[in-house]
């Protein structure tokens, strides 16, 4: 039986790639160099399924390439804002993603950012590594207490709830949340979570604001100049969702003007590039998109992408169909 032809745009964990070789006529990206737009177009013309990641900007123009062969895009990742979903739907291209498997590790990173920003851990490590630490003293690197504070979560889905679990049970934090959808009461009761009517309410009442919503046209620059001005001067914003949910220029301005106390960021608008201020400000903790970066999670993401693809070619329901 002829195997489906697959093209993978970035290097995957070895175990995943070995499985791909068994199941598909696959072309792997041994160099791990991101595809250009022309290379993505060529891939769509020469495979049955394209298996991209967040680094691949799959625009309407790319999807509309003449003589397209690919009928499916099996995305390696839960987010799919890098794919023009509307155009894919119009063209009848099936798109899948890999949710659920990265929930816990992304929530761990959110709490890591929150703790590091609040307790000035990055500053302390840099001082120590530079051999500038002169010893303990009562006023040295005083940070913000986390235990018992109010955590406002924007987007109370799987990851938002996982963040709430860690914050509430681990640090006795009061959980506030906003979500456009109704969350079952048995879920909110687990964390004694209180739903607020608006994002503005979250900004005004929270000591920490954690962004855990998907990136869509509606959430583009959801955190903007007006909303930063509503936050407490002692508050922190944490983002492990997608970079363009925050207006980075507005964030920099809010930090410069001391309208908020700090930020913890794992994602950026134009990765891998980010404003110089977010790399140099002492009250900003920046990670290079580490949310799902554990061996266990990345293997699970690869296997989920493979299972979606196998289901497509078997003519059965996809476990994780986007469109």
N, C-alpha and C positions, 0 to 999 in steps of 0.2 A: 504494500500500500504506500502511495506517495505521501511523504510528510509535508505538512504545510511549511511554506517558506517564511521565516521570521528574520527580521533585522532588529538588533538591539543597539541602542544609540550610545550607551555608556557601559563601562565595565561593571559587572555584577559580582557578588561573592562567588567564589569558585564552585561551591556546591550547587548554586543556582545555574551557573553556566554549564556544568557537567550534565545537569538534568535537561537543560535546553538542547544540548547536543544529542541526547537520546531521543527526544520527542519531536524535534523539528529539524528541518533543513535550515540551520541558523547561521547568520553572519554576526559575529561578535565584534565589539570595538576594543581590540587589544590595546590600542594606544590611549584609550579613555579621553580622547580629545573630543570636545563637543562638535556635533554636526553643524555645518553651515546650512543656510536656507536651501541652497541648491542641492546639498547632500540629502536633506530631508525630502525634497521633492523626488530625487532619484530613488530614494529608499521606498517611497510610496508607489513608485512605478515598478518596483522589482521585488516586492514581497506580498505575502498574503496578510501578514500582521506586522505592524510597526510597534516596537516596545520602547517607548521613550521615557524620559524623566522630566522633572521640573525645569531642567536647564534647556529643554528643547521648546522654543517658541513656535508652536504649530498654528500658524495663522490661516485665515481664510484663503489667502493667496496660495499657500503651500498645499492646503487640502484640495484646492481646485486644479491642481496640476493635471495636464492632459495625460491620457492613457494611464490613469491611476489603476493599479492592481489591488492595492491593500483594501480590505473590507473591514478591518478592525484595527483599533489602537488599544493595545494592552498596556496601560500606563503603570509605571513603577512608582507608586506614591498615592497618597490619599487626595491631595490637591490636584485640581485639573484646570486652574485658571490660565495655565500656559497653552491650553488647547482651545481653539474657537469651537465651542460646543454647539453653538447655533448652526454654524456652517457644516459641522460633522453630521448633525441631525438632518439638515437639508439634503446632504449628499448620501444619506443612508449608511454612514460609517458608524459602526458600533464602537463605543468607548467604554472602557472599564477602568476601575481604580483599585486601590488596596487599603481600604479602611480597617478599623478595628485592631489590626496587628501592631500598630504603632502608638496606640492610645497611652499605655503606661509609660513608655520611655519619653514621649513628648511631655507628659505631665511631670515627669521627674525633672526634665530640663526647665520647665516653667518654674518649679519650686527652687531649683538651683539658682536661676537668675534672680528670683525674688529675694532669696537669702543673701546672695552675693551683693546685690545692689543695696539692700537694707543695711547689711553689716559691714559694708565697705571692704569686702574680702579682696577684690581685685586690687584696690589701692594698697592694702597691706602686703599682699604677695609681691607687688612690684617694688615696694619700699624695701622689703627684705632681700629680694633678689639683687637689688642695686646696692646692697650693703649700706643702706641709709638708716636702718633701724638702730636707735640709740638705747633701746630698752623700754620696759613698761613704765607708764606714767598715767596718772588719773584722767588726763584729758586727751589721750592719744586715740585718734581715729574713732571718735564716738559715732556710732551708727544709730539705727532705728530699731527698736524692739519689734519683733514680728508676732510673738505669741499674744493672742487676744485681740489683735487688730481686725479691721473690716476688710475683707477681700471681695471686690466687685468683679464678677466674671461676665464678660460679654460673649455670649454664645455658650449655652448650657447643654451641649451635646455630649458625646462620649468623652472627649478630652476635657471639656469644661468640668464635667462631673468628676473625672479622675483627679483634676487639680483640686476641686472642692474636697474630695475625700482626704487627700494628703494635708491640705491646709486646716480642715476642721478637726480631724482626729489626731493629726500630728502636732498642730500648733494652736489648737483651741480658737481658731479664727472664726469670726462671724461671716457667714457666706451670704452675699447679695448677688443677684444675677439678673440679667436681661436676656431675653431670647424672643424672637418673633413668633415662635411656636409655643403651644401649651406643653409644659412638662408635667408628666403624671405626678400626682401628689405623693405617691409612695416613694418616688425618686427624691423629691425635694425634702421630704421628711428625714431621709437618711442623714442629710447633712444640716438639718435645721435651716435650710436655705430659704431666703425671702426674695420673691420676685419684685423688682421695681418696675415702674411703668415706662420709664424712658432711659436711654443711655445717659442723658443729662443727669438724671437722678443717681445713676451709678457713679458718674464722675464726681458729683458733689459730696457723696456720702462715704466713699471708699478711701481707705488708706493705701490700698494697692488695687490697681485695675489690671486684670489679666485678660488679654485678647485671645479668644479661642473660637472665633467664628470663621466660616469659610470665606474665601476671597471671591467676591462677585462684583458685578457692576454696582450693586446697591451698597456694598461695604467698602468701595474704593474711597480712601481717605476718610473713613468713618471717624477716626480720631484726628480732628483738625484743630485749627487755632481756637475756635470758639469753645470746643470741649476741653482742651487743655486749660483754658482760663477758668473753667468751672472746678477743676480739681484743686484739692488742698495743696498748699505750698509744701506740705510735708509728705505728699503722696508720690507713689512710684507707678510707672506704667510698665507692664511686662507683655512682650509679644512673642508667641511661639507659633502663630498662625501663618500669615503671609505678610510680606513687607509693605505692600501697597495699601494695606488697611490703615496704616499710619501715614499721615502727611509728614514726611521727614523734615522738610523745611520748617513746618510749624512746630515739630518736636524740638528741633535744635533751638528755635527761638524761645520756646517755653523753658528750656533748660538754661539758656543764656540769661533770660530775664528772671530766673529763679521762681517761675510760676509753679513748677513741680520740683520735687527733690531729686529725682533721678529716673533711670530707665534700665531695663534689662531686655536685651534684644537678641533673638536667634535668627531673625529673618529681616531682609531689607528690600527696598523697592527695586533696585537695579543690581541684584547680586551678580558677581561678587564685589561690585563697587558700592561704596557707601560714603556719605559725607565725612570729610576729615574730622569734623567735630565729634562724631560718634565713635571715632577711633581714639581720640585724644582726651576727651572730657573725663575727668576722674570719677564723676558720678554716673557714668554709663558703663554697664557691663555688656559687651558684645561677643556673641558666639558665632562661629561660621556655619550656621544652619545645622546644628547637631541634634535636633529634636528626635529623629529616629535612628541616630547613629550608634546602635549597638549591634553586635554580631547576630544576636538572636532575632532582633527586629528586622534587620535588612534581609536575612535569610527568609523570614516569614513573608516579607513584602514580595520578594522574588517568587516564592512559591505561590502566593496568592495571585500574582500576575499570570503565572503559568496556568493555574487552575481556571482562571477566567478564560484564557485563550483556548484551553482544551475543551471547555464547555461550549464555546462558540463553534468550534469545528466539529463537535459532536452533535450540534444542533439542539443542545439542551439549554435550560435557563442559566444565565451567567450569575455566579454568586454575588458579583459586585458590578452591576451594569449602571453606568452613568447615563448613557443615551443609546 
